[in-house]
Amino acid sequence: MDTPIIVKWRQDPLLNRHLGDPFFSIQKHKEFLTRYYQTPNDYYFIAQDLTRTSYLGSIAVYDVDLS
């Protein structure tokens, strides 16, 4: 699971200045994902550099109309 890297980014003052809660914890992220995965037509992705096995970022897409 990518939770530790997401929490690290969320706790970094430089990266999270537009995200809100600087005290975002692993437990909060797991609770968020539990709710998020229950929402149909929303997708969550982690971008990764496979040549260096490092994470680059995350992105979410909401309300996708597959019709």
Biopython code that builds the backbone (N, CA, C, O; Angstrom):
import numpy as np
from Bio.PDB.StructureBuilder import StructureBuilder

atoms = [
    (1, "MET", "N", (0.841, -1.183, 0.000)),
    (1, "MET", "CA", (0.000, 0.000, 0.000)),
    (1, "MET", "C", (0.885, 1.244, 0.000)),
    (1, "MET", "O", (1.999, 1.213, 0.524)),
    (2, "ASP", "N", (0.407, 2.313, -0.572)),
    (2, "ASP", "CA", (1.166, 3.550, -0.726)),
    (2, "ASP", "C", (0.925, 4.542, 0.411)),
    (2, "ASP", "O", (1.366, 5.689, 0.337)),
    (3, "THR", "N", (0.239, 4.112, 1.445)),
    (3, "THR", "CA", (-0.115, 5.017, 2.537)),
    (3, "THR", "C", (1.082, 5.737, 3.153)),
    (3, "THR", "O", (0.994, 6.950, 3.344)),
    (4, "PRO", "N", (2.190, 5.078, 3.476)),
    (4, "PRO", "CA", (3.295, 5.809, 4.118)),
    (4, "PRO", "C", (3.829, 6.977, 3.290)),
    (4, "PRO", "O", (4.123, 8.033, 3.852)),
    (5, "ILE", "N", (3.962, 6.820, 1.977)),
    (5, "ILE", "CA", (4.474, 7.922, 1.166)),
    (5, "ILE", "C", (3.456, 9.056, 1.064)),
    (5, "ILE", "O", (3.835, 10.227, 1.068)),
    (6, "ILE", "N", (2.177, 8.723, 0.975)),
    (6, "ILE", "CA", (1.138, 9.763, 0.932)),
    (6, "ILE", "C", (1.155, 10.565, 2.222)),
    (6, "ILE", "O", (1.092, 11.794, 2.188)),
    (7, "VAL", "N", (1.238, 9.889, 3.352)),
    (7, "VAL", "CA", (1.267, 10.576, 4.647)),
    (7, "VAL", "C", (2.522, 11.442, 4.750)),
    (7, "VAL", "O", (2.458, 12.558, 5.266)),
    (8, "LYS", "N", (3.653, 10.946, 4.269)),
    (8, "LYS", "CA", (4.894, 11.740, 4.287)),
    (8, "LYS", "C", (4.713, 13.025, 3.481)),
    (8, "LYS", "O", (5.099, 14.102, 3.935)),
    (9, "TRP", "N", (4.129, 12.917, 2.293)),
    (9, "TRP", "CA", (3.881, 14.113, 1.481)),
    (9, "TRP", "C", (2.927, 15.064, 2.187)),
    (9, "TRP", "O", (3.154, 16.274, 2.207)),
    (10, "ARG", "N", (1.850, 14.520, 2.771)),
    (10, "ARG", "CA", (0.848, 15.357, 3.438)),
    (10, "ARG", "C", (1.425, 16.074, 4.652)),
    (10, "ARG", "O", (0.934, 17.141, 5.021)),
    (11, "GLN", "N", (2.455, 15.515, 5.280)),
    (11, "GLN", "CA", (3.051, 16.127, 6.461)),
    (11, "GLN", "C", (4.191, 17.092, 6.124)),
    (11, "GLN", "O", (4.717, 17.759, 7.015)),
    (12, "ASP", "N", (4.572, 17.171, 4.859)),
    (12, "ASP", "CA", (5.645, 18.068, 4.429)),
    (12, "ASP", "C", (5.064, 19.469, 4.212)),
    (12, "ASP", "O", (4.212, 19.641, 3.341)),
    (13, "PRO", "N", (5.505, 20.482, 4.988)),
    (13, "PRO", "CA", (4.931, 21.832, 4.876)),
    (13, "PRO", "C", (5.040, 22.429, 3.475)),
    (13, "PRO", "O", (4.148, 23.165, 3.049)),
    (14, "LEU", "N", (6.106, 22.129, 2.760)),
    (14, "LEU", "CA", (6.268, 22.661, 1.407)),
    (14, "LEU", "C", (5.240, 22.056, 0.451)),
    (14, "LEU", "O", (4.699, 22.754, -0.406)),
    (15, "LEU", "N", (4.976, 20.771, 0.600)),
    (15, "LEU", "CA", (4.062, 20.085, -0.313)),
    (15, "LEU", "C", (2.595, 20.234, 0.064)),
    (15, "LEU", "O", (1.735, 20.195, -0.816)),
    (16, "ASN", "N", (2.287, 20.403, 1.334)),
    (16, "ASN", "CA", (0.888, 20.356, 1.750)),
    (16, "ASN", "C", (0.239, 21.723, 1.962)),
    (16, "ASN", "O", (-0.880, 21.793, 2.470)),
    (17, "ARG", "N", (0.896, 22.782, 1.596)),
    (17, "ARG", "CA", (0.361, 24.113, 1.910)),
    (17, "ARG", "C", (-1.024, 24.368, 1.315)),
    (17, "ARG", "O", (-1.730, 25.262, 1.783)),
    (18, "HIS", "N", (-1.425, 23.616, 0.309)),
    (18, "HIS", "CA", (-2.745, 23.775, -0.293)),
    (18, "HIS", "C", (-3.674, 22.601, 0.026)),
    (18, "HIS", "O", (-4.806, 22.561, -0.456)),
    (19, "LEU", "N", (-3.209, 21.658, 0.826)),
    (19, "LEU", "CA", (-3.982, 20.440, 1.069)),
    (19, "LEU", "C", (-4.764, 20.440, 2.370)),
    (19, "LEU", "O", (-5.695, 19.649, 2.520)),
    (20, "GLY", "N", (-4.422, 21.283, 3.295)),
    (20, "GLY", "CA", (-5.187, 21.296, 4.539)),
    (20, "GLY", "C", (-4.444, 20.661, 5.697)),
    (20, "GLY", "O", (-3.376, 21.137, 6.082)),
    (21, "ASP", "N", (-4.982, 19.610, 6.250)),
    (21, "ASP", "CA", (-4.564, 19.002, 7.502)),
    (21, "ASP", "C", (-3.091, 18.576, 7.521)),
    (21, "ASP", "O", (-2.741, 17.576, 6.895)),
    (22, "PRO", "N", (-2.207, 19.325, 8.238)),
    (22, "PRO", "CA", (-0.798, 18.943, 8.303)),
    (22, "PRO", "C", (-0.542, 17.782, 9.259)),
    (22, "PRO", "O", (0.564, 17.242, 9.296)),
    (23, "PHE", "N", (-1.553, 17.397, 10.029)),
    (23, "PHE", "CA", (-1.408, 16.309, 10.996)),
    (23, "PHE", "C", (-2.061, 15.039, 10.473)),
    (23, "PHE", "O", (-2.571, 14.222, 11.241)),
    (24, "PHE", "N", (-2.037, 14.889, 9.173)),
    (24, "PHE", "CA", (-2.614, 13.737, 8.496)),
    (24, "PHE", "C", (-1.828, 12.493, 8.904)),
    (24, "PHE", "O", (-0.606, 12.458, 8.761)),
    (25, "SER", "N", (-2.516, 11.483, 9.404)),
    (25, "SER", "CA", (-1.851, 10.281, 9.915)),
    (25, "SER", "C", (-2.120, 9.081, 9.002)),
    (25, "SER", "O", (-2.968, 9.133, 8.111)),
    (26, "ILE", "N", (-1.384, 8.017, 9.246)),
    (26, "ILE", "CA", (-1.609, 6.776, 8.503)),
    (26, "ILE", "C", (-3.041, 6.296, 8.731)),
    (26, "ILE", "O", (-3.705, 5.858, 7.792)),
    (27, "GLN", "N", (-3.518, 6.378, 9.974)),
    (27, "GLN", "CA", (-4.889, 5.944, 10.269)),
    (27, "GLN", "C", (-5.902, 6.799, 9.519)),
    (27, "GLN", "O", (-6.859, 6.258, 8.965)),
    (28, "LYS", "N", (-5.724, 8.110, 9.483)),
    (28, "LYS", "CA", (-6.644, 8.991, 8.739)),
    (28, "LYS", "C", (-6.647, 8.634, 7.255)),
    (28, "LYS", "O", (-7.698, 8.625, 6.615)),
    (29, "HIS", "N", (-5.475, 8.342, 6.716)),
    (29, "HIS", "CA", (-5.411, 8.008, 5.291)),
    (29, "HIS", "C", (-6.120, 6.686, 5.002)),
    (29, "HIS", "O", (-6.826, 6.568, 4.000)),
    (30, "LYS", "N", (-5.940, 5.704, 5.864)),
    (30, "LYS", "CA", (-6.625, 4.428, 5.679)),
    (30, "LYS", "C", (-8.141, 4.605, 5.764)),
    (30, "LYS", "O", (-8.880, 3.982, 5.002)),
    (31, "GLU", "N", (-8.603, 5.442, 6.677)),
    (31, "GLU", "CA", (-10.044, 5.722, 6.783)),
    (31, "GLU", "C", (-10.544, 6.429, 5.531)),
    (31, "GLU", "O", (-11.629, 6.125, 5.034)),
    (32, "PHE", "N", (-9.754, 7.375, 5.018)),
    (32, "PHE", "CA", (-10.097, 8.067, 3.783)),
    (32, "PHE", "C", (-10.233, 7.069, 2.625)),
    (32, "PHE", "O", (-11.201, 7.115, 1.865)),
    (33, "LEU", "N", (-9.251, 6.169, 2.501)),
    (33, "LEU", "CA", (-9.295, 5.198, 1.409)),
    (33, "LEU", "C", (-10.487, 4.263, 1.524)),
    (33, "LEU", "O", (-11.090, 3.906, 0.511)),
    (34, "THR", "N", (-10.834, 3.864, 2.728)),
    (34, "THR", "CA", (-12.003, 2.999, 2.925)),
    (34, "THR", "C", (-13.252, 3.681, 2.384)),
    (34, "THR", "O", (-14.049, 3.055, 1.684)),
    (35, "ARG", "N", (-13.428, 4.956, 2.704)),
    (35, "ARG", "CA", (-14.588, 5.718, 2.189)),
    (35, "ARG", "C", (-14.458, 5.937, 0.684)),
    (35, "ARG", "O", (-15.434, 5.798, -0.053)),
    (36, "TYR", "N", (-13.260, 6.279, 0.233)),
    (36, "TYR", "CA", (-13.033, 6.596, -1.173)),
    (36, "TYR", "C", (-13.352, 5.415, -2.077)),
    (36, "TYR", "O", (-13.979, 5.590, -3.122)),
    (37, "TYR", "N", (-12.934, 4.229, -1.695)),
    (37, "TYR", "CA", (-13.149, 3.043, -2.530)),
    (37, "TYR", "C", (-14.608, 2.607, -2.586)),
    (37, "TYR", "O", (-14.961, 1.745, -3.391)),
    (38, "GLN", "N", (-15.447, 3.179, -1.757)),
    (38, "GLN", "CA", (-16.877, 2.884, -1.791)),
    (38, "GLN", "C", (-17.618, 3.803, -2.760)),
    (38, "GLN", "O", (-18.812, 3.620, -3.000)),
    (39, "THR", "N", (-16.922, 4.781, -3.309)),
    (39, "THR", "CA", (-17.530, 5.748, -4.224)),
    (39, "THR", "C", (-17.367, 5.263, -5.662)),
    (39, "THR", "O", (-16.246, 5.155, -6.158)),
    (40, "PRO", "N", (-18.481, 4.972, -6.331)),
    (40, "PRO", "CA", (-18.360, 4.515, -7.716)),
    (40, "PRO", "C", (-17.877, 5.651, -8.628)),
    (40, "PRO", "O", (-18.166, 6.824, -8.390)),
    (41, "ASN", "N", (-17.157, 5.285, -9.642)),
    (41, "ASN", "CA", (-16.704, 6.213, -10.683)),
    (41, "ASN", "C", (-15.659, 7.226, -10.222)),
    (41, "ASN", "O", (-15.471, 8.257, -10.868)),
    (42, "ASP", "N", (-14.975, 6.941, -9.110)),
    (42, "ASP", "CA", (-13.829, 7.739, -8.675)),
    (42, "ASP", "C", (-12.605, 6.832, -8.711)),
    (42, "ASP", "O", (-12.686, 5.660, -8.342)),
    (43, "TYR", "N", (-11.478, 7.371, -9.152)),
    (43, "TYR", "CA", (-10.270, 6.569, -9.300)),
    (43, "TYR", "C", (-9.082, 7.304, -8.695)),
    (43, "TYR", "O", (-9.001, 8.530, -8.756)),
    (44, "TYR", "N", (-8.174, 6.553, -8.118)),
    (44, "TYR", "CA", (-7.028, 7.091, -7.393)),
    (44, "TYR", "C", (-5.774, 6.386, -7.901)),
    (44, "TYR", "O", (-5.717, 5.156, -7.931)),
    (45, "PHE", "N", (-4.769, 7.167, -8.298)),
    (45, "PHE", "CA", (-3.569, 6.600, -8.897)),
    (45, "PHE", "C", (-2.309, 7.138, -8.213)),
    (45, "PHE", "O", (-2.283, 8.261, -7.711)),
    (46, "ILE", "N", (-1.280, 6.314, -8.209)),
    (46, "ILE", "CA", (0.046, 6.719, -7.753)),
    (46, "ILE", "C", (0.960, 6.667, -8.970)),
    (46, "ILE", "O", (1.019, 5.650, -9.662)),
    (47, "ALA", "N", (1.677, 7.766, -9.233)),
    (47, "ALA", "CA", (2.655, 7.797, -10.322)),
    (47, "ALA", "C", (3.993, 7.343, -9.759)),
    (47, "ALA", "O", (4.431, 7.797, -8.702)),
    (48, "GLN", "N", (4.630, 6.436, -10.490)),
    (48, "GLN", "CA", (5.879, 5.861, -10.004)),
    (48, "GLN", "C", (6.894, 5.785, -11.129)),
    (48, "GLN", "O", (6.560, 5.437, -12.262)),
    (49, "ASP", "N", (8.137, 6.114, -10.806)),
    (49, "ASP", "CA", (9.244, 5.953, -11.752)),
    (49, "ASP", "C", (9.748, 4.523, -11.599)),
    (49, "ASP", "O", (10.426, 4.203, -10.622)),
    (50, "LEU", "N", (9.427, 3.680, -12.540)),
    (50, "LEU", "CA", (9.778, 2.270, -12.434)),
    (50, "LEU", "C", (11.275, 2.010, -12.616)),
    (50, "LEU", "O", (11.785, 0.973, -12.191)),
    (51, "THR", "N", (11.976, 2.956, -13.251)),
    (51, "THR", "CA", (13.410, 2.753, -13.432)),
    (51, "THR", "C", (14.183, 3.001, -12.132)),
    (51, "THR", "O", (15.272, 2.463, -11.933)),
    (52, "ARG", "N", (13.604, 3.822, -11.254)),
    (52, "ARG", "CA", (14.267, 4.102, -9.974)),
    (52, "ARG", "C", (13.439, 3.608, -8.792)),
    (52, "ARG", "O", (13.832, 3.780, -7.638)),
    (53, "THR", "N", (12.314, 3.004, -9.077)),
    (53, "THR", "CA", (11.359, 2.542, -8.058)),
    (53, "THR", "C", (11.068, 3.633, -7.021)),
    (53, "THR", "O", (11.067, 3.382, -5.816)),
    (54, "SER", "N", (10.821, 4.843, -7.519)),
    (54, "SER", "CA", (10.467, 5.940, -6.621)),
    (54, "SER", "C", (9.092, 6.487, -7.001)),
    (54, "SER", "O", (8.678, 6.434, -8.159)),
    (55, "TYR", "N", (8.408, 7.007, -6.006)),
    (55, "TYR", "CA", (7.083, 7.597, -6.221)),
    (55, "TYR", "C", (7.232, 9.037, -6.679)),
    (55, "TYR", "O", (8.113, 9.757, -6.208)),
    (56, "LEU", "N", (6.363, 9.460, -7.605)),
    (56, "LEU", "CA", (6.409, 10.812, -8.141)),
    (56, "LEU", "C", (5.254, 11.670, -7.663)),
    (56, "LEU", "O", (5.403, 12.884, -7.519)),
    (57, "GLY", "N", (4.111, 11.063, -7.417)),
    (57, "GLY", "CA", (2.949, 11.821, -6.989)),
    (57, "GLY", "C", (1.695, 10.977, -7.031)),
    (57, "GLY", "O", (1.735, 9.782, -7.324)),
    (58, "SER", "N", (0.588, 11.618, -6.735)),
    (58, "SER", "CA", (-0.702, 10.928, -6.785)),
    (58, "SER", "C", (-1.719, 11.825, -7.473)),
    (58, "SER", "O", (-1.568, 13.045, -7.522)),
    (59, "ILE", "N", (-2.743, 11.198, -7.995)),
    (59, "ILE", "CA", (-3.813, 11.936, -8.663)),
    (59, "ILE", "C", (-5.119, 11.169, -8.476)),
    (59, "ILE", "O", (-5.142, 9.940, -8.430)),
    (60, "ALA", "N", (-6.179, 11.917, -8.372)),
    (60, "ALA", "CA", (-7.508, 11.310, -8.264)),
    (60, "ALA", "C", (-8.392, 11.886, -9.363)),
    (60, "ALA", "O", (-8.290, 13.062, -9.712)),
    (61, "VAL", "N", (-9.246, 11.048, -9.889)),
    (61, "VAL", "CA", (-10.203, 11.457, -10.916)),
    (61, "VAL", "C", (-11.590, 11.136, -10.365)),
    (61, "VAL", "O", (-11.851, 10.017, -9.922)),
    (62, "TYR", "N", (-12.476, 12.132, -10.398)),
    (62, "TYR", "CA", (-13.781, 12.002, -9.773)),
    (62, "TYR", "C", (-14.915, 12.001, -10.798)),
    (62, "TYR", "O", (-14.815, 12.607, -11.865)),
    (63, "ASP", "N", (-15.979, 11.315, -10.448)),
    (63, "ASP", "CA", (-17.225, 11.331, -11.228)),
    (63, "ASP", "C", (-17.010, 10.985, -12.708)),
    (63, "ASP", "O", (-17.507, 11.687, -13.589)),
    (64, "VAL", "N", (-16.285, 9.926, -12.974)),
    (64, "VAL", "CA", (-16.019, 9.495, -14.351)),
    (64, "VAL", "C", (-17.298, 8.878, -14.924)),
    (64, "VAL", "O", (-17.886, 7.972, -14.333)),
    (65, "ASP", "N", (-17.706, 9.379, -16.067)),
    (65, "ASP", "CA", (-18.897, 8.851, -16.745)),
    (65, "ASP", "C", (-18.429, 7.855, -17.794)),
    (65, "ASP", "O", (-17.896, 8.237, -18.836)),
    (66, "LEU", "N", (-18.634, 6.580, -17.509)),
    (66, "LEU", "CA", (-18.161, 5.522, -18.407)),
    (66, "LEU", "C", (-19.196, 5.149, -19.480)),
    (66, "LEU", "O", (-18.989, 4.191, -20.225)),
    (67, "SER", "N", (-20.286, 5.883, -19.562)),
    (67, "SER", "CA", (-21.307, 5.537, -20.553)),
    (67, "SER", "C", (-20.971, 6.077, -21.927)),
    (67, "SER", "O", (-21.731, 5.872, -22.873)),
]
sb = StructureBuilder()
sb.init_structure("model")
sb.init_model(0)
sb.init_chain("A")
sb.init_seg("    ")
for serial, (resi, resn, name, xyz) in enumerate(atoms, 1):
    if name == "N":
        sb.init_residue(resn, " ", resi, " ")
    sb.init_atom(name, np.array(xyz, "f"), 0.0, 1.0, " ", f" {name:<3s}", serial, name[0])
structure = sb.get_structure()
